[in-house]
Amino acid sequence: MLLSAGAPTTVPTSAAATSTSIPTAGLIVDLDADKGVKLEDGDRVAAWENQVHFAADVFKATRRDGRPTLRRAVPELDAHPAIVFEKQELLNNSEDAFDDLIRGTGYTWCAVIAPHKQVGTLQDVNSFFGNLKNGGNYEGFWAGFNDDNTLWMGSRNGVTFGRWNSDNPKVLGPKLEVRRFYVVAGRMGAGTGTVQVELFVDDCKHVSAEPFPVNPKADSSKMAIGQERDATNHPGKESFKGEIGRILFWDRPLSDDELAATISAMTQEYGIR
C-alpha cells in the first residue's frame, strides 16, 4: 500500500514519452518517469508503476526517508522528468518474478541514468538496482558504481560468496561524469553453461564482458531500484546517488540489432548527447 502521509498524486503522461522502437518481446519491466509515478508530500515518490503487465507491477517506497524525489522537466533530457535517488530505494514485493533470468533465460536491462557524486559506506558498492537474495551467498543480478563513479554490473550464482570472483564477476565499465545522462545497458546470455555478461554505454558495442557460470538452482529475491536488494538490515547503506529517467528489463538477451535499436531509441527520445 502507498505511504499514508497525504493522498498520492500521479504524474500525467507526456505525449512525447512513447517509444516505438524498443523490442516488446520479453519486455517485463518499463519504469518511465513520464508515467505511473505516484507522489506524496510534494514531489516525494511513493511508488513507480511498471508500464508492462508483469508480476512485478509496482515499485514502492518502504520507509519515509527512503522516498526519492521527482525532478520535473529536466533540461538534459529534453524536458522529460527523472527520479532523483539520494541513497533511497523503491522495492517490488515479488520474491520470484526475476528468478529465471539468472537460471538460464538470460536478461537485458537498459537505463537512462546520471550519477551524482557517490558517498559509499561499503567500498565501491553504490547500486542503482539489484535483486540479490538476503543472506547466504546473495545470488541475483545488479549494477552500480564504484566510489569514483566507475560503472559496473554483474550476476551472482550463489555458489560462493565472494563479492566479486569467478562466480560473481564484476563487469567494469568507464568512469561516468557526474550529473551527465547516459544510456547504459547490460546483457547476460541464455543457457545453463557458461555465458557472457556484457556492459554497454551509449553504444551497442560492449565496453567490457566477463564469463558467468549459470546455476539453474539460483534463488534471487525482490527487485529494488536504487539499491542492490531488500536491505532490511541497513537500508540505503549500499545505494547510489543519482537520477534515473527510465529503466527497462527483458527476460532474454536482446540481439545485437535489438540492442542497437533500443539504445538509439533512448538516445533520441531523451536527447542524450
N, C-alpha and C positions, 0 to 999 in steps of 0.2 A: 504494500500500500504506500501511497505518497506520504511524505512527511506532513505533519499536521499544522505547521505554523502558517495559516492563511490558505486561501483557496488557490491551487495552482492554475497558472495560465499556460496556454500553448502558443508557441511562436508560429505565426502564419507562414504557410509555404510560399516561397518565392517562385514566380512563374519561370524564372530563368534557371531554376535549380535542377531541372530534369536532365539526366544523362541518357543519351540514346545509343552510345557506342560501347558501353561496358557489357560483357557477356552475362547473360542471366542464368545459363545452365550451371547449376551447382552453387549459385549465389545464396548464401544463408544468412548473412548479416549485411545490412546497409544502414549505418548510422550517419545521418546527414544533418548538420547543424542548421540547415534551412527548414527541417521538417521534424515534427514529433518531439520537440524539446519542451518539457513541462517545467515551468518556472514557479518560484515562490519567493517571497521576501525580496521583491525586485527582480534582479537578474540571476539569482541563485538557481542552479539546475537541480531539480528534484528527480527527474527521470528523463531518459532519452530512448525513444521508441524505435525499434527496428522497423524499417520500411519493407522488409521481406517477411512473408509468413513462414515462421520457423519457431521451434521450441524456445529458443532464446528470444523472447518477444520484446522485452523492455529491460533497460539497464537503469538501476535506481541507486540513489544516494542512500547509504545505510547509517550515516551519522551526520548530525547537523554541521559540524565543522569539516565534513568531508565533501560538501557540495561544491562543485566547480561553478564557474561564472560564465554566462553568455556574453560574448563580445559581439556587438552588432555591427553590421556594415563595415567589415574590415577592409581598409583600402588595398592592402596587399593581396586580397582575394577577390578583387573586382566587386567589392561590396557584399560578398557573401559573409555570413557570420562564422564565428569559431567559438569553441568552448575552451575556456582557459582553466587548466589544471594546475593548482599550486600544491602539489603533494596531496591530491584528493582523488576520489575514485567513484565510479559508477559500476554496480555489480548486477549481473544476471544470476538468478537463483537456480537455473537448471544445472543439476550436477553432472548430467551425462550428455548434454547436447553436442559437445565437441570431442568426445572420446575417440571416435573413429578417425579423426583427422591425423592423429599420430599413430594409429594402429594399422594403417595401410592405405587409406584413401588418398592421403596427401592433402595439401591445402595450398591456398594462395591468400595473402592479405595485401591490402593497399591502403595507404593513409595519406591524407593531406595534412601536413604537420609542421609546426615551427617550434623548435626547442627554445626554452629560456635558459638562463644560467642554472645549472644543476646544483642542488645543495644536498648531497647524499649523506646518509647515515651508515650505509653499508657500501664500502668502496666499489664504485663503478656499477652499481645496481640502481638505476633510475628508470623504472619500467613504465611504458605507456600502454601496454596491455599484457595479459597473461592469464592462463587457466591452470596454473600449477596446483597440484594436489597438496593440501596441508599435511605435513608430516611425511614420514617415510623418506622416499628419495625424490619427491617433488616433480613427478612426471607431468608433462604438458608442453605447451609452446608459448613463447614470449618474445618481446622485443623491448628495447630501451636504449639508454645512453650511458656511456662512461661519464665520470665526473667532468671530463673535459669536452663533453658533447660529441664524442665519437659514437656513431650509431652502431648498434649490434642487434642480432636476433639469434634465436636458437630453438631447438626442440630437445626435450628431455625424455628418455625412455624408461626411467625408473629402475634400471638395472643397478646402477651405482649412484652415490650421492653427488660426487664432485660438482661444485658449482659450474665449472666448465672442464670437461675432459672428453674422451672419445665417445662416451655415452651421452654426453650433454655438450655438444660443440658450441663454441661461441663464434658466430659468423660476423666478423668485424667489417664495418664499412668506413667511410670517411668521417672526419670531424665536420659537423654541420655548424653553420653560422648561427649565432644567437638571434632569435626573432625573425629569421628568414624562413619563408614557407618552401617546402619541398614536397614532391610526390615520392614517397618511399614505398617499397613493396618487398614481400618475402614469399618464397615458394619452396615447398617440400614435395619431392617426387612421390608417386604412388608405388606401392609394393611392400612386401614384408621382408625383404632382404636389406641391403644397404642402399640408401637413396641419397640424393644430393639435396642439401638445404642451401638456397641461394638468396642473396640480398641485392636489391636494386635501388638506385637513387636517380630519379628524373630521367631514366632511360631503361630500355628493355635489355640491355647488356648488363649482366650481373657485375657488381663491384667486388664480390667475393663469394665463395662457396666452400662448404665442408661436407664430408660424408657423415651420414647418420644411420646407425643400425636400428631398424624398426623393431619394436617389441609389441607383438599383437595382443599382449595381455596388459599393456599400459593402461592406467586408470587415471585420467586427468580429472579436473574438477570445474568449478564455476568460473565463467569468464569475467574478468574485471577489465574495465577501461580506465587507465590512469595509474594502475599498479599491476604487480605480477600475479596476484592471486587474491583470494578472500582472506586477507591477512588479519584475522581476528585478534591475533596476539600483539600486533604492532601496526595498525592501520596508518598508512601514509609514510612509513619509515623507508620503504623501498620504491616509492612512487616518483614520477617525473614531474618537472615543472615545464610547462609549455602549452601549446594550443593545438587543437585538432578541429579541422573543418569537416572532415569526412573520414570514415574508416569502414572498409568492406572486407568480408571474409567469404571465400569459396571453399567447398568441401572437396576440392580436387586441385591438382596443379593446372593452371591455365597453360595453354600452348604459348609458344613464343609470340605468335601473331596476336593471340587474345591479350596477352600481357602488354604488348606494344600498343594495342588499341585502347586498353584501359588507361595506361599511363598518359597516352595522348589525349584521351577524353578528359581526364582530370586536369591535365596541364592547361587545356583550352578553356574548360569550364571555369576554373578558378584563376586564370590569368597568371599562372606560375611562370616566372621569368628567370 
